[in-house]
Amino acid sequence: MAKNKMKTHKGAAKRIKLTATGKAKRRKAFHTHNLNTGSKSAKRKRGLRKSTLLSSADLKRIKRAMAK
């Protein structure tokens, strides 16, 4: 009897993209609202625009969740 296949975690797949070298790209948190108030500086908002790489501590778990 064949083993069951792992399903892709759709929540993770919508938020994280795997790069060609096997790293994981994600968006930064806290860039969805309160952008016009004085609570966040312009420098902070500029930094939140850019995507970043997932930490190596989470990489193994996320790669397993993204298995297709």
C-alpha positions as CSV (number, residue, x, y, z in Angstrom):
1,M,0.0,0.0,0.0
2,A,1.4,3.4,-1.0
3,K,2.1,6.1,1.7
4,N,-0.1,9.2,1.8
5,K,1.3,12.3,0.2
6,M,1.8,15.5,2.2
7,K,-0.6,18.3,1.2
8,T,0.6,21.8,0.8
9,H,-0.4,24.1,3.7
10,K,-2.5,26.6,1.7
11,G,-2.2,29.3,4.3
12,A,1.6,29.2,4.2
13,A,1.7,28.9,0.4
14,K,-0.2,32.2,0.0
15,R,2.2,34.1,2.3
16,I,5.6,32.5,1.6
17,K,7.5,32.0,-1.6
18,L,10.5,29.6,-1.9
19,T,13.5,31.1,-3.8
20,A,15.6,29.1,-6.3
21,T,18.3,28.6,-3.7
22,G,15.8,27.1,-1.2
23,K,15.4,30.1,1.1
24,A,11.9,31.4,2.0
25,K,10.7,35.0,1.3
26,R,8.0,36.6,3.4
27,R,6.4,40.0,3.9
28,K,7.0,42.0,7.0
29,A,4.3,42.4,9.7
30,F,2.6,45.6,10.8
31,H,2.3,47.2,7.3
32,T,-1.5,46.8,6.9
33,H,-3.1,49.7,8.8
34,N,-2.3,52.8,10.9
35,L,0.0,54.1,8.2
36,N,-1.4,57.7,8.1
37,T,-1.3,58.3,11.8
38,G,1.8,59.5,13.7
39,S,2.3,56.1,15.2
40,K,4.9,54.9,12.7
41,S,7.8,56.9,11.3
42,A,8.4,57.3,7.6
43,K,11.6,55.4,8.0
44,R,9.8,52.5,9.7
45,K,7.1,52.4,7.0
46,R,9.7,52.4,4.2
47,G,11.5,49.4,5.8
48,L,8.2,47.5,6.1
49,R,7.6,47.7,2.4
50,K,10.5,45.4,1.6
51,S,10.2,41.6,1.8
52,T,12.6,39.7,3.9
53,L,13.9,36.1,4.3
54,L,12.5,33.7,6.8
55,S,14.7,32.9,9.8
56,S,16.7,29.7,9.5
57,A,15.0,28.4,12.7
58,D,11.6,28.3,10.9
59,L,12.8,27.1,7.5
60,K,12.6,23.4,8.1
61,R,9.0,23.6,9.4
62,I,7.9,25.8,6.5
63,K,9.6,23.7,3.8
64,R,7.7,20.7,5.1
65,A,4.4,22.7,5.1
66,M,5.1,23.8,1.5
67,A,5.8,20.3,0.2
68,K,3.8,19.6,-2.9
